Amino acid sequence: MSAPLQIDIGVCTFRRPELAATLRSLAAVTVPARASLRVIVADNDSTPSARALVEKLRPEMPFEVTYLHCPASNISIARNACLDNSTGDLLAFIDDDETASSDWLVSLLEEAQASGADAVLGPVRAHYAPAAPAWMRRGDFHSTLPVWVKGEIRTGYTCNALLRIRAPSLHGRRFKLALGRSGGEDTDFFTGMHQAGGTIAFAADAWVHEPVPVSRASFAWLAKRRFRSGQTHGRLLAEKARGAGQPLNLALAASKAAFCACAAALFLPLVIRRNRYALRAVLHAGVISGLLGHKELEQYGAAEVTSR
């Protein structure tokens, strides 16, 4: 028989009433055999605004819930608080506007045990309101899946992840505070883990679900998100090249941006293909911005509240 496992689940939150649905979905997940669960809620607001909601729901939770107040308006602070306060063998992350499927944790754990990977990612399925643009709903522009490069996953995300917290590649690793308001802190975290020899696997059945609010159901929001993602990728490329490969990286990003812009124009009547290429062009423009060291766009904290 396998040894008992302690699994912590980190939920970073910032002024989101949807946290209630997230916690209730966690209360209903199937608990893996011989595992015990604990939820860590890391409240990133300047005041402990989520405390009352957590306390109200505590009687509904079948396992321990730890509330942490970790101000303010910097998502890396909250993510690091989950790492610092985790005492389990494994630490899962789920966002405060997502709900877990019943087999979410079982599927993540099965893949972790089968692959031996230091981290396991799961898919995020976006759910659109009827008012969302038809092209967006048909093209599913908000769901999240990992990216494979030459047969391996080299970076990741924290909206659906399981970490083997004692793995050497994760020892002492933390989310960068400098990226805690722009975003990209998770890309940086997993990229560093992979470069340190860590492996990342994918659990295709470990679904979480995310409703897309009206404020995010627009081309402008997607473009801002892609540009910021590109900035993070460009900054990581610049750090890796350390100047020697900078001209080549810039030329490559510029050529990709130009190609995608031309493709978007070519497919002008086909709205889904056009917008996919247009967003790819924006992403590569962000890579150029990151390579040049421009300040990354802010997405969290005050900026997030303003965008709602």
Secondary structure as GFF3:
##gff-version 3
##sequence-region A 1 308
A	DSSP	beta_strand	5	13	.	.	.	ID=ss1
A	DSSP	alpha_helix	19	27	.	.	.	ID=ss2
A	DSSP	beta_strand	35	43	.	.	.	ID=ss3
A	DSSP	alpha_helix	51	57	.	.	.	ID=ss4
A	DSSP	three_ten_helix	58	60	.	.	.	ID=ss5
A	DSSP	beta_strand	64	69	.	.	.	ID=ss6
A	DSSP	alpha_helix	75	85	.	.	.	ID=ss7
A	DSSP	beta_strand	90	94	.	.	.	ID=ss8
A	DSSP	beta_strand	99	100	.	.	.	ID=ss9
A	DSSP	alpha_helix	104	115	.	.	.	ID=ss10
A	DSSP	beta_strand	119	121	.	.	.	ID=ss11
A	DSSP	beta_strand	124	128	.	.	.	ID=ss12
A	DSSP	alpha_helix	134	139	.	.	.	ID=ss13
A	DSSP	beta_strand	148	149	.	.	.	ID=ss14
A	DSSP	beta_strand	152	153	.	.	.	ID=ss15
A	DSSP	beta_strand	160	164	.	.	.	ID=ss16
A	DSSP	three_ten_helix	168	170	.	.	.	ID=ss17
A	DSSP	three_ten_helix	177	179	.	.	.	ID=ss18
A	DSSP	alpha_helix	185	195	.	.	.	ID=ss19
A	DSSP	beta_strand	200	202	.	.	.	ID=ss20
A	DSSP	beta_strand	208	212	.	.	.	ID=ss21
A	DSSP	three_ten_helix	214	216	.	.	.	ID=ss22
A	DSSP	alpha_helix	219	241	.	.	.	ID=ss23
A	DSSP	alpha_helix	246	266	.	.	.	ID=ss24
A	DSSP	alpha_helix	271	291	.	.	.	ID=ss25
A	DSSP	alpha_helix	302	306	.	.	.	ID=ss26
###
